[in-house]
Amino acid sequence: MKCRSRSETIAIRTFGGLTFYRGNLPMAIQWDSQKARLLFSYLLITSDQWVHRNQLMELLWPGCNPEAGFKNFKTTLSRLRKSLNGKEQFNHILAQGDAYRINFEAITCDCDEFRISAVAGIRLMSRGNTQEAKSHLERAGDLYVAEFLPEEPVDHFIAKARKEMTELYGTAMSLLMQIYESEDRADLMVTLQSLVHFPTFQCR
């Protein structure tokens, strides 16, 4: 597969709403169906993990019989690829047998970067590596600008991911506040607390 340059990579934003960018320019995605959009959101949540078709079918059509579910999934996957590919003919969804994942060689996503940064920062703090932890925690804070996929308030799988990210953000920001406090950086503490989505219930 031909490697893409950084400028060609599609950047996806999920905090505050699902949006697509190439470079700094927004991309308009014409979703072929709502189910196609949901399928893409589920694959974003599962990141670079392979997800079996049966699991995705159950998320999209709970309780559906296998034959109808397989037919629906095949149609929805085709619509998803059509929505994403446009005129590019580039495979954004990879398949391995009956399992699927997003091609992260072609796509970057803020929720994936957020989780990596937040977890790295928390682990470094537990080892006492404060300065390295600080940069990761600040990066996580910069990425979490609003709620995860707020346009999908009732979908249970997305709601669960939203809750997990909110809790992860709260833990990360609580640790970052501890670092700022130890550095006697009241200015940074005030700035952090001023964010509308800052988890004040976790402040010291």
C-alpha positions, 0 to 999 in steps of 0.5 A: 500500500502506498504511504500517504504524506502527513498533509494527505492524512485525514484528521477526525475530531470527535470532541464536540461533534464528528468532523473531518479535516485534511490539513486545516481544511474541513471535509464534507462527508455525505453519509449514505445512511445513519447506520453507516455513520454509527458503524464508523463511530463504533470503529473509532471507539474501538480504535486499532482493535479488530472487532468481529462482525457479530459484535458490530451487528449486535450493536447496530441491530440488537436481537436481529437474527443472524441472516438478516443481521449479516445482510444489513451489515454487508449493506451498511459496510458498503454504504460506509465505504462509499461515504468515506471514499468519495473519488479517492478509492482509498480503503479506510476500513480494513478487514481481516476475515470477519473482523474490521478496524479503521486504517489508522495509516490514513486517519488520525483521531483526537479521541484515540490520541486523547486516550493514549496521552491521558493513560501515558500521563497517569502511568508516568505520575504513578512512577513519580515521573512528574515532568514527563507526565505533565506534558502528556496530561496537558496534551490530553487536556488540549484534546478534550475540548468538549463532550465526546460525540454529543450528537449521539446522546442515546446510543448506549455504546457511544454513551459508555465510551463518552462516560469513560472518556469523561472519567479519564479526563477527570483523573488526568486533570486532577493529576495535572492540578496536583502538578501545578499546585506543586509548582506553585503555578496558581495562574495555570490552576485558575486557567485550567479550572476556568474551562467549562468542562473542567471536572470541578468535583475532582478539584483538591 
